[in-house]
Amino acid sequence: MKRMSYKKVKTARSKRPYQKLMSDMCYVNELTYDGFKHFQLVQDEATRYVWGFLLKRKDQSDDVVIKHIAWLLAQGHRIEVIGSDKGRELLNNNLKAFLRARGIEWTSTNAYSPEENGLVEQMN
């Protein structure tokens, strides 16, 4: 049985920069000379700008995203939604409390589904 493919559908993309951010964790097969083997991508949906962060371990991803969101908020940007696939490495109580305290909504999509997770999953 073959999985049905998704049709290209135009979806409403956010118009205001930093309104919606998407994030995804990626694995690199080779270890860098500094010992990094993962990287976290964070993408602004409106401008399609991408930030990349090198990680030595998967459990560092929530700290990196929290620091990045705090940095954007300190610059005066208003973030309404942040989303990713259902990868367990990012969403934990620490990140949930941080987002809840700042009124940022969390959305998730199906893991390994580039059609649902948007451009950041397609870059992976």
C-alpha positions as a printed Julia matrix, in Angstrom:
124×3 Matrix{Float64}:
  0.0    0.0    0.0
  1.4    3.37  -1.01
  0.92   6.57   0.97
 -1.03   9.27  -0.81
  1.03  12.29  -1.71
  0.03  15.75  -0.65
 -1.04  18.16  -3.33
  0.56  21.58  -3.47
 -1.93  23.8   -1.72
 -1.48  27.51  -1.18
 -1.82  28.13   2.53
 -2.12  31.45   4.26
  1.35  32.44   5.35
  1.86  34.99   8.1
  2.37  38.49   6.73
  4.12  40.14   9.67
  7.77  39.24  10.37
  8.34  37.18  13.54
  4.61  36.45  13.92
  5.15  32.71  13.39
  8.41  30.82  13.83
  8.97  27.18  12.87
 11.75  25.0   14.25
 13.29  21.64  13.42
 16.18  19.52  14.7
 18.55  17.97  12.18
 21.27  15.34  12.53
 24.63  15.44  10.77
 26.25  12.07  10.09
 29.74  13.34  10.78
 31.07  14.89  13.95
 32.51  18.39  13.5
 35.98  19.12  14.83
 34.35  20.84  17.85
 32.16  17.82  18.62
 28.85  19.04  17.18
 26.57  16.47  15.56
 23.13  18.16  15.55
 21.78  21.52  14.49
 18.57  23.37  15.24
 16.89  25.44  12.53
 14.49  28.27  13.39
 12.69  29.96  10.51
 10.49  33.04  10.3
  7.48  32.13   8.18
  6.86  35.62   6.76
 10.39  36.52   5.65
 11.67  32.93   5.34
 14.81  33.97   7.21
 16.57  31.02   8.87
 18.79  30.85  11.94
 20.93  27.76  12.51
 22.43  26.65  15.83
 24.99  23.87  16.29
 24.33  21.41  19.12
 26.47  18.74  20.72
 23.46  16.92  22.2
 19.76  16.81  21.36
 18.75  17.95  24.84
 20.34  21.37  24.19
 17.67  22.28  21.63
 15.15  23.75  24.08
 17.79  26.01  25.67
 18.86  27.29  22.25
 15.28  28.05  21.2
 14.5   29.76  24.53
 17.59  31.98  24.24
 16.77  32.83  20.63
 13.15  33.73  21.38
 14.26  35.83  24.37
 16.74  37.63  22.1
 14.03  38.37  19.52
 11.62  39.58  22.21
 14.32  41.84  23.7
 14.68  43.48  20.29
 10.99  44.38  20.39
  9.61  41.72  18.04
  6.21  40.21  18.8
  6.06  36.43  18.43
  2.6   34.88  18.46
  3.18  31.27  17.41
  6.1   28.86  17.4
  5.79  25.39  15.96
  7.68  22.26  15.06
  7.11  18.6   14.4
  6.34  16.3   17.3
  9.99  15.65  18.04
 10.35  15.16  21.79
 13.74  16.87  21.97
 12.27  20.37  21.78
  8.99  20.44  23.66
  9.41  19.95  27.4
  8.15  21.6   30.6
 10.93  24.19  30.52
  9.96  25.47  27.05
  6.21  25.17  27.75
  6.52  27.38  30.84
  8.64  29.92  28.95
  6.13  30.19  26.09
  3.1   30.28  28.41
  4.62  33.12  30.46
  5.07  35.2   27.31
  1.73  34.38  25.69
  3.25  32.49  22.77
  1.16  29.67  21.31
  2.75  26.28  20.59
  1.67  24.32  17.52
  2.9   20.95  16.34
  2.61  18.97  13.15
  3.23  15.37  12.22
  6.84  14.32  12.5
  8.65  13.79   9.19
  5.93  15.55   7.23
  7.43  18.34   5.14
  4.03  19.26   3.73
  2.69  20.11   7.17
  5.77  21.49   8.91
  6.51  23.96   6.16
  9.76  25.14   4.75
 11.94  24.4    7.76
 11.14  20.67   7.5
 11.78  20.72   3.76
 15.26  22.16   4.36
 16.12  19.27   6.68
